Amino acid sequence: MDSKSRSRALRRELEGCFFRGNLPALIVSVVCMLLLTGVNLVTAWLMQRLVDVVVSSGSGLGSILLIFAASFAVFIVAYDLQRYACSAFVRRAVVQYKNFAFSGILERSVSFVSKENSAKFISLLTNDVVSIETNYLSNIFTLVMELAGFAGALVMMLWYSPILTVAAVVLALLPVAASLVCGGKLAECEKTVSEKNESYVEAVKESFAGFSVIKSFKAEASVRGMFEDVSGSLEDAKYNRRKTNGLVNMLAGGAGFLAQFGVFIAAALLAANGYAISAGVAVAFLQLMNFVISPISTVPPILANRKASIELMDKLAGLMTEDGEAKGENVPAELKEGIAIKNLCFAYTEGEPVLRNIDLSVPAGGSLAIVGPSGSGKSTLLQLLMGHHRGYEGSISIDGTELRDISPASLYELLSVIQQEVFIFNSSIEKNVTMFGDFAPERVEAALEGAGLSALISERGLDFVCGENGQNLSGGERQRVSIARSLLKKTPVLLVDEATAALDRPTATEVMCAVLDIPDTAKIVVTHDLNEAVLRRFDAVAVLIGGRLRELGSFEELIEARGFLYSMLTLSAAAEDK
């Protein structure tokens, strides 16, 4: 199946989210809508009967009033029930749609999500969902009522006067095509609004993320100008959407007026030519004409809006099918032999290699420090070990199994990661450590103690809220939370990427010692910190420069060789002395 076919299939699945387990609410809503339509049609018949009885001074007024009272009671019950059922249907439909969409996004690979603009995902799950709810879901019931009313009115009108009904239908069908022509334009406008909203969300995100930088460089005016541009562009797109929608409504409304006026003329001509049309029939016919005219003004915009909503669903489906988690075999969550890297080469852009012919190995339970200047490929090497990029040359094997052949889910059972920027949820310390999982209290306590968080817990408690992205914690405390996560997860491999870069030397030393003290775990640590006391604790130290492995050995061996590591330590010490 090609990508276009997969996208269409996924869009159908997205639409299916509206109705899965939601049919009872839909059926109740539709039945109530039909009852309401029926009551309105009965009312037109009652008006015909009432007028004819009054004009002819005949009998039957009591039965008319009795039917009217019964119809009114049905109307009240049906309206109230429909109101609740419709709200329940829309709520469940939106929840299921968002959940399915979010789950689909979570199945994308890390590399795919990281290269995409996050504002796109935010817009898909916010603005686009609101548009779909308004223009697609809520209009289902309006469409049912309009079409049911049209069909019912048409039957009654044929019963009253077939020839006048034919004239009314001809007049009503003429403007429909003109209204539908604008449907494609409205869909384009809706898509443009979605795209402009992505830019707007991105601008807002960047402004708050870089707030301190903006203030320190006094760039408020420039940032304000950029914000005004994207905000104005979004509102321009919304303005064009409103104009197009207004044009559709104008065409439909004008057509309705012309159709009704034409029916008046047709009725007069028929009456003048001897057709028997009573006063009651004329009144009923005019009432029924509203059911014929109304769809002319409402259905084309509904169909146009539905098309626009489908465009938004197609956009999401296309994104969800572009890239997914790579497949592979499941392997045991254990490390018996170790990790072996042989002749590893990698380039983000063809012809510009980042890593060249890397040969490394880390035994089970061993530790390796990777040092080198910025841009030497250290973090890229860790990203490859995490499975973020599979387009490398050479081999990365875990207990003899090539990493590319291991499923992402299985790989994440094998390893955990501590990064420089630790993501902290705006929740309690306990939830951040357990990652919202369910663990025995003694395991959580042991992980907290092993990560050096016991003092913090004693002072603030497990329920202490960390704040947005851990703003209520220090840098060292955030890193310790990450260590506690790894201890609780108990993976056989731990990758650490510049975890101490933003910490002072004493805190950095404490954090690294806590990492190295984790038992029964192979540790691969990328670090810029040339702390001799810490480096001595590693089984081996690898020096990467310019994407090449320049040195590999124990700390003592490399210092004795007086090579790259020795020079880096000497320069670092000299810089600190200054």
N, C-alpha and C positions, 0 to 999 in steps of 0.2 A: 504494500500500500504506500503510495507516494505521500509527500507532506501535505498536499492540498486535500487529498482524500482523508487523511488522518485528522486534518483540521476540521473538515466538515463533520466527520464522525464525532469529534470531541464537542463541536458546537451543539450537535443533537443531544449529546450527553448533558451539556450545560442546560439546555432547554428542559431535558428530562428531570433535572433537579427541581423544577417548579412543581412537578406533579407527583414525584415519588413519595408515596405515603401520604399524599395530600389530596387524594381524590374525594374523600368524604366532604371536606370543606368546599371543594370545587363544585361537587354535585349539588349540595345544599344551596350554594350561592346561585347556581344556574337555575335550579328549580324555583327558587324564590324570585329570581329575575323574571322567569316566565310567568309566574303567578301575578307579579306586578304588571307585566305587560298585558296579561289577560284581563286584569281588573280595568286597566285603562281602555282596552277595546270594548269591554262590556259597558263602560261608562258612555262611550260614543253611541252604542246601541240604545242605552237607556235614554239618552238625549233625543234620539230619533223618536222613540216611543212616546216620551213625554210631550214633545212638541206636537206630534200627530194627535195625541189624546186631547191636548188642550185646544188645538185648532178645530178638531171635529166635535168637541164637547162630549167625547165618549167616556166609557168607563175603563177601569184598570189602573187608576192612579195609585191605589193602595198597594197593589202587587209590585208596581214600579219602585215605590219607595222602600218596600221590603227588600227587594233585590239590591237596591242601592245600599241599604244598611248592611246587608250581608257582604257585599263587595268591599265596603269600607272596612269592615272587621278583618276580612282576609288581607286587605292592603296593609293594615297596621301590623298584623302578625308577621306577614311576609317581609315587610320592610325592616322590622326589628331583627328578625332572624337572619336576613341577608346581610345586614350591617355587621353582625358579629362573625358570620361565616366568611364573608369576604375579607375582613381584617385578619382572621385566623389563617386563611389561605395565603394571603400576601406575605404575612410574617414568616410562615414556615417556608414558603418558596424562596424568599430573600435569604433566610438563614442557610438553607441547603445550598443555594447557589454560591454564596460567599464561602461556605465551608469547603465545597467541592473545588472552587477556584483556588482557595488558599492552600489546600492539600496538593493540588496540581503544581502550584508554584514551589512548594516545599520539595517536590520530587525533582526539580531542576538541579543540575549540578552546581557546585560552589563556583566553579569558574564561569559558568553562564550567568548566574545571578550577579556576580561581582562585576562583570563587564557591562551589564545593563544598568540604565539609569533607574535608581530605586523609585524616583517620582512616577515612573511608568506603572510600576506595580501598585503604588499608593492610589493613583488615579483609577486604575482598573477596579480596585476594591472599595472606592469611595464614590467619586463623582459618577463613574459609569454605572455603578449599581443603583444609585439614586435615579438616574435617567431610565434604566431598565424597569425599575419598580414603577415609575410614573407613566412611562410611555408604552410599556408592554403589559405588565401584570394587571395594573389597575384598569386598563382599557379592555381586558378580556370580557369583563362583565358588561361594560358599556356596549361593546360590540354585539354581545349576545342579545341584549335588550333591544338594541337598534334593529338588528336583523329580524328578531322575532316579531317586533312591532311592525316592521315593514311587511313581512309575510302575512301576518294576521290581518293587517289593514287591507292588503291587496286582495285577500280572499273576500273580505266583507264588501270592499268596493266593487268587486266583480259581481257579487250578489246583488248589490244595489243598482249598478249601472255598468255593464261591461264596456260599452262604447266610450263612456266618460273615463273609465279606468284606463283604457288603452291610450287615450289622449294624455292622461296624467303621467303614465309610465314613459311615453315617448318624450314628453317635456322634461321629465326627471333624469332620464339617462343621458341627455345631451351634454350637460356640464361635468359629468363624472370623469370623463377622459381628461378634460382640462385640469381637474383637481389632481388626478393621479400623476400627471406629468411632473408635478412639483414634488412628488414623493422622493425621487432620486436626489433632487437638490436638497431636500430636508435631511436625508441620510448623510449627504456630504457635509452639511452644516453641523450635524451632531458629531460626526467623526472629527471635524476641525475643532469643535469645542473640547472634545476629549484630549486631543493633542496639545492644545493651548493650556489646558488645565495641568497637564504633566509639567510643562515649563513653569507654570505658576507655582506649583507645589515644590519643584526643585529650587526655585528662587527663594521661597520662604525657608526651606530647609537649610540652604547654604547660608542665608543671612543669620540664622540663629546659631548654626554650627560654628560659623566664623565671627561671632559677635565681638569677641575680645580683639581679634585682629583688625576688624573694621574700626573699632574705637581707637586702638593704639595708633593706627595709621591715618586717623581722621578721614576715613573714606565714606562717611555717612552720606554725603551728597551724591557721590558716584553710585553707591549701592541703592540709594533712594531712586535715582534715575533709572537704573536697571529694573528695579521693582515696578516702577511706574510703567515702564515699557511692556513688561510681561503681563502686568495686571490689565493695562489698556488693551493689549492684544487679545486677552481672554474675553474681556467685556465686548470687544468688537465682534468676536466670533459669536458670542451670545446674542448680540444685537442683530447680526445677520440671520441667526437661527430664528429669532423672534419675527424678523421681517418676512422670512420665507414662510414661517408658520402662519403669519397674518395674511399672506397672499393666498395660501391654501384655503384659509377660512373665508377670505373675501370672495374667492371664486365660488366656493361651495354655498356661502350665504346668498350671494347674488343669484346663483342658479336656483336656489330654493324660492326666492322671491319671484323670479320669472316663471317658475313652474306653477306656483300658486296662482299668480295672476292669469296665466294661460288657462288654468282649469276653470277660473271664474268665467272667462270668455267662452270656453267650450260648454260649460253648463248653461250659460245664457242662450247660446246658439241651439243647443239641444232642446231646451224648454220652448224656444220659439218655433221649433219644428215639430212640436206636438208630442215630445217624449214626456211620459208621465213621471214627474219627479216631485214628490210631495215636499212640503216645507221641512218635515222631520228628516227626510232622506237628504235634503240639501245641507241641513245643519250637521248631520252625522258624517256626510261626505267631506265637508270642510274640516271636521274634527279629525277624520281619518287621514286627510291629506298631510296633517302634521307628522304622522308616522311614516309617510312616504318621503316627505321633504327632509325631515330630520337626518336620516342617514346620508343624504346628499352633502350636508354640511359637516357631519361628524365622522362618518366612516372613512372618507379619503384621508383626513389628517391622522386618524387612528392607524390606518394601514401604512401611511408614510412614517409615523412614529415607530410602528412595529418594525419596519424595514431598517430604520435608524438604530433601533435596539439590537437587531440581529447583526448589524455591522459591528457594534460594540462587542457582542459575543464572539463574532468571528475574529476580532482583534485579539481577544483574550485566548481563544482557542489556538490561534496562530502562534502566540507567544508560548503557550503550554506545550506545543508540539515541536518547537524549534530545537530543543535540547532537553534531554532527561538524564537521569542517572544511568551511567554505563552498567551493562549487565556483567555478570561474572559468577564464579562459583563461590560457594560459602565454605569458609575454612574455620577450623577450631580457633576459639579466642585464647590462644596460647602461643608462646614462643619457646620452642625447644632448642633450636640451633642458633638462629639470629637473623640479622638483616645483612644482605650482601649486595653491594652496588658495584657493577662492573661496566667499564667503558661507557659511562653515562654522558650523553650529550643532549643539550636542549637549547632551543631558540624560540623566543616569542615571535620574532620576525625572521623569515627565511634569509639566510646569509649573515645574520647577526647573532652568533651563538653566545649564550649566557653561561653555559657550563660545557666544559670540554674534557672528555676522557677521564671522568671521575671514577676512581676505584677506592671503595671504602667498605668496611665491614664492622658490625657491632654485634657481639655475641649476646645471647640471652642473659639478662641481668647486668650487662656491661654499661659503660658510660663513655660518651664521646663528646668533646667540646669542639665546635667549629668556629674558628676565629678568622678575621681578615678585615680589610678595609671595606667601606661602603661601596656597593656596586660589584662586589666580588662574586655574587651568586649564592650567598649563604641562605638567605630566606627562600630563594627559588628552589634550592635543594630540598628544604623542608616542605614546600608546597607540593613538590613531586612526591615526596614520601606520604603526604596526606591525600594523594590521589586527585589533586586539583587539576593537573594537566597530565594527559596520557599520551601525548604526541611526542614522547622522547625517544631517543635512540639508546641502544645499550640495554641494560637490564637492572631492575630493582627486584630482588627476590626476598620473600619472607618465608623462612623455613623451606626454601627450595621452590616456592610457588611464585611465579611472576606477578608483580603487583597489578598489572593491567588485567590479569585473569581473575582477580579477586573482586567480588561484588562490593560496591561502596558500603552497604549496610554491614557486611562482614568485616571490611577494613576498619570501620569506625568502632567495631567491637575489639579490635586489636590494639588501637592506639587512641591516645587522648592528647590534647594540645594545650599548652600554656603560651599565650601570645602577649606582646607588649601592651596592646590595648585590650584589656579584659572587659568583656561585655557583662554588665551587671543589670539585672532586671530591677525595676522599681517595686521591689517586694522585700520580704524578710531575708535575713542572713541565711536562715535554714532553707528557704525555698531556692535561694541562689546557689547554695552548696549542693542540694539534692536535685537541682534542675527540675523541680516540681514532681520528682519521682517519689516512690514510697520505699523507704529504707528503715531498717530496725534502728531504734534510738541509739543503741550501743555502737552500731557502725558509724552513724553520723557523729557521735561524740568522739570516737577514735579518729575519724578523718579531721575533725576540727582541732583536736589536740596535735595530731601529726603535722598539720599545717601551721601551728603556732597561733591559733585563733582563740585559745582557751581564755586568755586575759580579756580579749574583746567581748567574748560571750559573757564572762562573769560581770563585766561592767555594764553591758547594754542588753544582753539577753538574746536568745535565738530569734525573737520576734521583731528585733530592731529592723526598721525599714531602711534599706540602703540608699534610697533616693534614685532619681533618674540617672541611669548609667553609673550608679555608685557614687553620686556626688557627696553622700554623707560619710564615705569611707576615704581613708588616705590611700595613696598609691600602693604602699606596701600591703595594706589590708586587702585591697582589691586583688593583688597578686596571690595573697594567701588564700583568698576565697577560691581562686582558680586552682591552686594546689590541692585544696580540700576536695574540689570536684574530682580531680584526678585520683586522689586517694580513695574516694568513695567508689569511683568507677572501676578501679583496680584493673586497668589494662596492662598487658605485658610490655607495651611500648609507650614511652612518654616523649613527646616532641616539645621543645621549649624554644621559642623564637623571640630573642631580644627582650625577655620578660623583665629585665632589670634596667632597661635603658633610661627610664624616667625616674629612677630611684637614686637616693644618695648612697654613698659607698657602704656605710654600716647596714642600712636596710637591704641593699642589694646582696650583700654577703649573707645576711640572715636568710633571705629568700632562696638563694642558690644552695645554701647548705640544707635547707628544708627539702629542696628538690632532690639533692643527692642522697639524702637520708631515706628516701622512699625505697622500701625493700622489694626485691624480686621484680624489678622493672628495668628494661633497657632504656637508657636515657640518652637522647641526642639533643644537644643544647647549642643553639646559635647565640653567640654573645659578643658584644663589643668590649665588655669589661675585662681587661687584662689583669685580673686580680690573682696574683701569684698563689696566695693561700687557697683560693678556690680551684684554680687550674690544676694544682698538684693533686687534687682529689679525683680527677678524671682518670679513667683507664688509659685514654688516648686523647691527643689533641691534633686536630687537622687544621692546616693553614690554607685557606683559599685566597688566591690573588688573581684577578682578571679571569675568573671562571675556571681556573686550573688548580689542581691540588699540588701545592708546592712542598708541603711537609706533612708527615704523619708519624706519630710516635708518642711515647709517654712524655710528660712535661720535662722530666729530668733528661731524657734522651735528646730532646729538641734544644734545650738550653745548652747542653754539652756540645751539641753540633754547632752552636753559635750561628745559626742560620736566620730564617725569616722571623720566627717567634722571638728569638733573642733580640733581634733588631727592634721589633715592635715593642717589646717590654722596655728596652732601653729608651726609646723615643718617648714612650708613655711616661716613664719615670722622670725624664728630663722636663716634659711638659708640666707635670705636677709640681716639680720643684720651682718652676717659674711662677 
